[in-house]
């Protein structure tokens, strides 16, 4: 049973930065494409960034140039560096395989961007 644990969220002012981490209980990162997702209040969950086992990355347009996804297979960890944060980035952030696997969703980590 794979468990994904997200951390690093918090309250930050607009323009600020946060670094999210996602650590897995099993060695899945070296095999799978991994993604960060987010769900804002009243909205559907959406993917934000994807990293393949080759290291190539893809981002949704709204975060391009501001967010960076990376991975450390030796630590079974995926990161999301978020810079120049905006109020519309406020959401619960999750990691999962990409495409996602229903049984892998964790609790997520809350990111709130507000002055």
C-alpha positions as CSV (number, residue, x, y, z in Angstrom):
1,X,0.0,0.0,0.0
2,X,1.6,3.2,-1.1
3,X,1.1,6.3,1.0
4,X,1.9,9.8,-0.1
5,X,2.4,12.5,2.5
6,X,2.4,16.2,1.5
7,X,3.9,18.9,3.6
8,X,5.2,22.5,3.4
9,X,2.0,24.4,3.0
10,X,1.1,27.5,5.0
11,X,0.0,31.1,4.9
12,X,2.0,33.4,2.7
13,X,1.6,37.0,1.4
14,X,1.2,37.6,-2.3
15,X,4.5,37.5,-4.0
16,X,5.9,35.1,-1.4
17,X,7.3,31.6,-1.9
18,X,6.7,28.1,-0.5
19,X,8.3,24.8,-1.1
20,X,6.0,21.7,-0.9
21,X,7.3,18.2,-0.4
22,X,5.6,14.9,-1.1
23,X,7.2,11.7,0.3
24,X,6.1,8.2,-0.6
25,X,6.3,5.1,1.5
26,X,7.3,3.0,-1.5
27,X,9.8,3.3,-4.3
28,X,7.4,4.4,-7.0
29,X,9.0,7.7,-8.1
30,X,11.7,6.2,-10.2
31,X,9.1,4.4,-12.3
32,X,6.1,6.7,-12.5
33,X,5.3,10.1,-13.8
34,X,4.4,12.1,-10.8
35,X,2.2,15.2,-10.5
36,X,1.2,18.0,-8.2
37,X,-2.5,18.8,-8.1
38,X,-4.6,21.4,-6.3
39,X,-8.2,21.9,-5.3
40,X,-9.5,25.4,-4.5
41,X,-12.7,25.9,-2.5
42,X,-15.8,25.2,-4.7
43,X,-13.7,24.0,-7.6
44,X,-12.6,20.7,-9.1
45,X,-9.2,19.3,-8.4
46,X,-6.8,20.2,-11.2
47,X,-3.3,19.1,-12.1
48,X,-0.6,21.8,-11.7
49,X,2.7,20.3,-12.7
50,X,4.0,16.9,-13.9
51,X,7.5,15.4,-13.9
52,X,8.4,12.2,-15.8
53,X,11.0,9.7,-14.9
54,X,13.2,11.3,-17.6
55,X,13.0,14.6,-15.6
56,X,11.0,16.4,-18.3
57,X,8.3,18.6,-16.9
58,X,4.9,20.2,-17.9
59,X,3.0,23.0,-16.2
60,X,-0.5,24.5,-16.5
61,X,-0.3,27.9,-18.1
62,X,-1.3,29.8,-14.9
63,X,1.9,28.6,-13.0
64,X,4.5,28.6,-15.8
65,X,7.5,30.6,-14.9
66,X,6.5,30.7,-11.2
67,X,6.4,27.0,-10.1
68,X,9.1,24.4,-10.5
69,X,8.5,20.6,-9.9
70,X,11.5,18.4,-9.1
71,X,12.1,14.9,-7.8
72,X,14.7,13.0,-5.7
73,X,14.2,9.3,-6.4
74,X,16.7,8.4,-3.7
75,X,14.5,10.1,-1.1
76,X,11.2,9.0,-2.7
77,X,10.3,12.7,-2.7
78,X,8.7,15.1,-5.2
79,X,9.0,18.9,-4.6
80,X,7.0,21.9,-5.8
81,X,8.8,25.2,-5.5
82,X,6.2,28.0,-5.7
83,X,7.4,31.6,-6.2
84,X,5.5,34.8,-6.9
85,X,2.4,33.4,-5.3
86,X,-1.0,34.9,-6.0
87,X,-4.3,34.8,-4.1
88,X,-5.7,32.5,-6.8
89,X,-3.0,29.9,-5.9
90,X,-4.9,29.3,-2.6
91,X,-5.9,25.7,-2.5
92,X,-5.1,22.3,-0.9
93,X,-2.2,20.8,-2.8
94,X,-1.8,17.1,-3.4
95,X,0.7,14.8,-5.1
96,X,-0.1,11.6,-7.0
97,X,0.8,9.7,-10.0
98,X,0.0,11.3,-13.3
99,X,-2.6,10.3,-14.4
100,X,-3.8,9.9,-10.8
101,X,-4.6,6.7,-9.0
102,X,-7.6,7.0,-6.7
103,X,-6.1,5.0,-3.8
104,X,-3.0,7.2,-3.7
105,X,-4.6,10.5,-2.6
106,X,-3.2,11.8,0.7
107,X,-4.5,14.5,3.0
108,X,-2.8,17.3,1.0
109,X,-1.3,20.5,2.4
110,X,-3.1,23.8,2.6
111,X,-1.6,26.8,0.8
112,X,-3.2,30.2,1.6
113,X,-2.0,33.3,-0.2
114,X,-3.4,36.4,1.5
115,X,-2.3,39.7,2.8
